[in-house]
């Protein structure tokens, strides 16, 4: 398999169009087309960005051989980190469930002071958020997450920011007016679902462009 064929297959695996790859590498679409048809080869200064974009090593791209650093210990460490990360996220989600159950029971059933109950609810949510963020920072796949963010279309990032801002404004307004903090948090769930649906449309559009 030639380098051009490898680049073509890698781009399709990432569901990227030639225009998207060209934008990320600061080259023209015609340059990407020449690389993939073996009309020319990537310049030396583009090898590393290409490998980072496609998640491979230079050896894999140029020789087809996987890096010798993929040893058993590294693989085992990766599996252990994944387990720790999964456990941490599960613990964080558990705190969220406890917070929801707390707010649903203490105010309507035990007639607890809404301010005190809401404060404890937010404390549970804060702990859960801290745990999730911590395990993602310590055991997260930073390179893959960064690559994923880079692959997200700029328009989607802008739409996501707008949705988050609107949700925050609506959430704070309704919460302070009604003091229904135990209910208004659902707005963030709805916003997240809307963002995922929009992201799915962008992904489907990217796949069609790649084809």
HUWOJO-V448074 format. One record per residue. N is the residue number from 1. PHI is phi in degrees with one decimal (none if undefined). BURIAL is # if it has 16 or more other ideal C-beta (glycine too) atoms within 10 Angstrom, else .. D_FIRST is the distance of its C-alpha to the first C-alpha in Angstrom with 1 decimal. Layout:
n=N phi=PHI burial=BURIAL d_first=D_FIRST
n=N phi=PHI burial=BURIAL d_first=D_FIRST
This chain:
n=1 phi=none burial=. d_first=0.0
n=2 phi=-78.3 burial=. d_first=3.8
n=3 phi=-62.7 burial=# d_first=6.7
n=4 phi=-61.3 burial=# d_first=8.2
n=5 phi=-63.7 burial=. d_first=6.1
n=6 phi=-62.0 burial=# d_first=6.7
n=7 phi=-63.6 burial=# d_first=10.2
n=8 phi=-63.7 burial=# d_first=10.9
n=9 phi=-64.6 burial=. d_first=10.4
n=10 phi=-64.1 burial=# d_first=12.4
n=11 phi=-64.1 burial=# d_first=15.0
n=12 phi=-67.3 burial=. d_first=15.5
n=13 phi=-64.1 burial=. d_first=16.0
n=14 phi=-86.9 burial=# d_first=18.6
n=15 phi=57.7 burial=# d_first=20.2
n=16 phi=-111.0 burial=# d_first=20.4
n=17 phi=-88.6 burial=# d_first=21.0
n=18 phi=-63.4 burial=# d_first=19.8
n=19 phi=-64.0 burial=. d_first=23.5
n=20 phi=-66.6 burial=# d_first=23.7
n=21 phi=-65.3 burial=# d_first=20.8
n=22 phi=-60.9 burial=# d_first=22.3
n=23 phi=-65.6 burial=. d_first=25.7
n=24 phi=-69.3 burial=. d_first=24.6
n=25 phi=-100.2 burial=# d_first=23.0
n=26 phi=59.7 burial=. d_first=25.9
n=27 phi=-131.0 burial=# d_first=23.9
n=28 phi=-88.9 burial=. d_first=24.1
n=29 phi=-63.9 burial=. d_first=22.2
n=30 phi=-62.6 burial=. d_first=21.3
n=31 phi=-63.2 burial=# d_first=19.6
n=32 phi=-61.5 burial=# d_first=17.4
n=33 phi=-63.1 burial=. d_first=16.7
n=34 phi=-65.3 burial=# d_first=15.9
n=35 phi=-60.3 burial=# d_first=13.4
n=36 phi=-76.5 burial=# d_first=11.5
n=37 phi=-104.4 burial=. d_first=11.8
n=38 phi=61.9 burial=. d_first=11.0
n=39 phi=-73.7 burial=. d_first=14.7
n=40 phi=-158.7 burial=. d_first=15.2
n=41 phi=-113.2 burial=. d_first=14.0
n=42 phi=-60.6 burial=# d_first=16.0
n=43 phi=-64.7 burial=. d_first=19.2
n=44 phi=-58.2 burial=. d_first=19.9
n=45 phi=-74.6 burial=. d_first=22.4
n=46 phi=-102.8 burial=# d_first=19.9
n=47 phi=-63.1 burial=. d_first=17.4
n=48 phi=-63.5 burial=. d_first=19.9
n=49 phi=-58.6 burial=. d_first=20.9
n=50 phi=-62.5 burial=# d_first=17.3
n=51 phi=-63.5 burial=# d_first=16.8
n=52 phi=-65.1 burial=. d_first=20.3
n=53 phi=-62.9 burial=# d_first=19.8
n=54 phi=-95.1 burial=# d_first=16.8
n=55 phi=70.7 burial=. d_first=18.3
n=56 phi=-131.0 burial=. d_first=15.8
n=57 phi=-95.0 burial=# d_first=16.4
n=58 phi=-63.3 burial=. d_first=15.3
n=59 phi=-62.0 burial=. d_first=14.0
n=60 phi=-63.4 burial=# d_first=11.7
n=61 phi=-72.3 burial=# d_first=10.4
n=62 phi=-85.3 burial=. d_first=10.4
n=63 phi=-114.0 burial=. d_first=9.8
n=64 phi=83.8 burial=. d_first=8.5
n=65 phi=-97.7 burial=. d_first=12.0
n=66 phi=-74.3 burial=. d_first=14.7
n=67 phi=-60.9 burial=. d_first=17.9
n=68 phi=-73.8 burial=. d_first=20.6
n=69 phi=-81.9 burial=. d_first=23.1
n=70 phi=-80.5 burial=. d_first=22.3
n=71 phi=-82.0 burial=. d_first=25.3
n=72 phi=-64.3 burial=. d_first=27.7
n=73 phi=-62.6 burial=. d_first=30.4
n=74 phi=-63.3 burial=. d_first=28.3
n=75 phi=-64.3 burial=. d_first=27.3
n=76 phi=-64.7 burial=. d_first=30.9
n=77 phi=-61.6 burial=. d_first=32.2
n=78 phi=-63.1 burial=. d_first=29.9
n=79 phi=-64.6 burial=. d_first=31.3
n=80 phi=-62.4 burial=. d_first=34.8
n=81 phi=-62.1 burial=. d_first=34.5
n=82 phi=-62.4 burial=. d_first=33.3
n=83 phi=-65.2 burial=. d_first=36.4
n=84 phi=-63.1 burial=. d_first=38.7
n=85 phi=-63.8 burial=# d_first=37.3
n=86 phi=-62.8 burial=. d_first=37.8
n=87 phi=-63.6 burial=. d_first=41.3
n=88 phi=-63.7 burial=# d_first=42.2
n=89 phi=-64.3 burial=# d_first=41.2
n=90 phi=-61.9 burial=. d_first=43.1
n=91 phi=-64.5 burial=. d_first=46.1
n=92 phi=-62.0 burial=# d_first=46.0
n=93 phi=-64.0 burial=. d_first=45.8
n=94 phi=-59.5 burial=. d_first=48.8
n=95 phi=-62.2 burial=# d_first=50.8
n=96 phi=-65.2 burial=# d_first=50.2
n=97 phi=-62.0 burial=. d_first=51.4
n=98 phi=-61.8 burial=# d_first=54.5
n=99 phi=-62.3 burial=# d_first=55.2
n=100 phi=-64.7 burial=# d_first=55.1
n=101 phi=-61.3 burial=. d_first=57.3
n=102 phi=-58.6 burial=# d_first=59.6
n=103 phi=-70.1 burial=# d_first=60.2
n=104 phi=-77.0 burial=. d_first=60.6
n=105 phi=-101.6 burial=. d_first=63.3
n=106 phi=-65.4 burial=# d_first=65.2
n=107 phi=-80.5 burial=# d_first=66.4
n=108 phi=-75.2 burial=. d_first=67.3
n=109 phi=-93.1 burial=. d_first=68.3
n=110 phi=-98.3 burial=. d_first=69.8
n=111 phi=53.7 burial=. d_first=70.8
n=112 phi=-72.6 burial=# d_first=69.4
n=113 phi=-54.6 burial=. d_first=69.7
n=114 phi=-57.6 burial=# d_first=66.8
n=115 phi=-67.4 burial=. d_first=66.2
n=116 phi=-65.1 burial=. d_first=66.1
n=117 phi=-62.3 burial=# d_first=63.9
n=118 phi=-65.9 burial=# d_first=61.5
n=119 phi=-61.4 burial=. d_first=61.4
n=120 phi=-67.4 burial=. d_first=60.4
n=121 phi=-58.3 burial=# d_first=57.9
n=122 phi=-65.9 burial=. d_first=56.2
n=123 phi=-64.5 burial=. d_first=56.4
n=124 phi=-59.8 burial=# d_first=54.5
n=125 phi=-63.3 burial=# d_first=51.9
n=126 phi=-63.6 burial=. d_first=51.7
n=127 phi=-63.8 burial=# d_first=51.2
n=128 phi=-60.6 burial=# d_first=48.4
n=129 phi=-64.2 burial=. d_first=46.7
n=130 phi=-61.1 burial=. d_first=47.0
n=131 phi=-62.6 burial=# d_first=45.6
n=132 phi=-64.7 burial=# d_first=42.5
n=133 phi=-63.6 burial=. d_first=41.9
n=134 phi=-62.0 burial=. d_first=42.5
n=135 phi=-67.0 burial=# d_first=40.0
n=136 phi=-71.2 burial=# d_first=37.3
n=137 phi=-73.1 burial=. d_first=38.0
n=138 phi=-82.2 burial=. d_first=38.1
n=139 phi=-111.9 burial=# d_first=35.4
n=140 phi=-71.0 burial=. d_first=33.4
n=141 phi=-87.1 burial=. d_first=29.7
n=142 phi=-60.9 burial=. d_first=30.4
n=143 phi=-63.6 burial=. d_first=27.0
n=144 phi=-68.4 burial=. d_first=25.8
n=145 phi=-65.2 burial=. d_first=29.1
n=146 phi=-63.8 burial=. d_first=28.8
n=147 phi=-62.2 burial=. d_first=25.4
n=148 phi=-63.6 burial=. d_first=26.7
n=149 phi=-65.0 burial=. d_first=29.7
n=150 phi=-66.0 burial=. d_first=27.7
n=151 phi=-80.6 burial=# d_first=25.8
n=152 phi=-69.7 burial=. d_first=29.2
n=153 phi=-58.6 burial=. d_first=30.3
n=154 phi=-61.7 burial=. d_first=33.2
n=155 phi=-62.4 burial=. d_first=35.3
n=156 phi=-63.6 burial=# d_first=35.0
n=157 phi=-61.4 burial=. d_first=36.1
n=158 phi=-67.0 burial=. d_first=39.1
n=159 phi=-63.7 burial=# d_first=40.0
n=160 phi=-61.4 burial=# d_first=39.8
n=161 phi=-61.9 burial=. d_first=42.1
n=162 phi=-63.6 burial=. d_first=44.5
n=163 phi=-61.9 burial=# d_first=44.7
n=164 phi=-62.8 burial=. d_first=45.3
n=165 phi=-66.2 burial=. d_first=48.0
n=166 phi=-64.0 burial=. d_first=49.7
n=167 phi=-61.7 burial=# d_first=49.6
n=168 phi=-62.2 burial=. d_first=51.1
n=169 phi=-62.6 burial=. d_first=53.9
n=170 phi=-64.1 burial=. d_first=54.7
n=171 phi=-60.5 burial=# d_first=54.5
n=172 phi=-66.3 burial=. d_first=56.9
n=173 phi=-63.5 burial=. d_first=59.3
n=174 phi=-63.8 burial=. d_first=59.6
n=175 phi=-64.5 burial=# d_first=59.8
n=176 phi=-73.9 burial=. d_first=62.5
n=177 phi=-78.3 burial=. d_first=64.5
n=178 phi=-100.3 burial=. d_first=64.4
n=179 phi=58.0 burial=. d_first=63.8
n=180 phi=-94.8 burial=# d_first=61.6
n=181 phi=-61.1 burial=# d_first=59.0
n=182 phi=-75.3 burial=# d_first=58.5
n=183 phi=-118.1 burial=. d_first=57.2
n=184 phi=-64.4 burial=# d_first=55.7
n=185 phi=-61.3 burial=# d_first=52.7
n=186 phi=-61.7 burial=. d_first=51.3
n=187 phi=-56.6 burial=# d_first=50.5
n=188 phi=-69.5 burial=. d_first=47.7
n=189 phi=-66.3 burial=. d_first=46.2
n=190 phi=-62.7 burial=. d_first=46.5
n=191 phi=-62.4 burial=# d_first=44.9
n=192 phi=-63.8 burial=. d_first=42.0
n=193 phi=-64.4 burial=. d_first=41.5
n=194 phi=-62.6 burial=. d_first=41.7
n=195 phi=-63.7 burial=# d_first=39.1
n=196 phi=-66.8 burial=. d_first=36.6
n=197 phi=-65.1 burial=. d_first=37.2
n=198 phi=-62.8 burial=. d_first=36.6
n=199 phi=-61.8 burial=. d_first=33.4
n=200 phi=-61.8 burial=. d_first=32.2
n=201 phi=-62.8 burial=. d_first=32.9
n=202 phi=-64.6 burial=. d_first=30.9
n=203 phi=-64.9 burial=. d_first=27.9
n=204 phi=-63.9 burial=. d_first=28.2
n=205 phi=-65.2 burial=. d_first=28.4
n=206 phi=-64.9 burial=# d_first=25.3
n=207 phi=-64.1 burial=. d_first=23.4
n=208 phi=-64.8 burial=. d_first=24.8
n=209 phi=-66.9 burial=. d_first=23.9
n=210 phi=-63.9 burial=# d_first=20.2
n=211 phi=-70.0 burial=. d_first=20.2
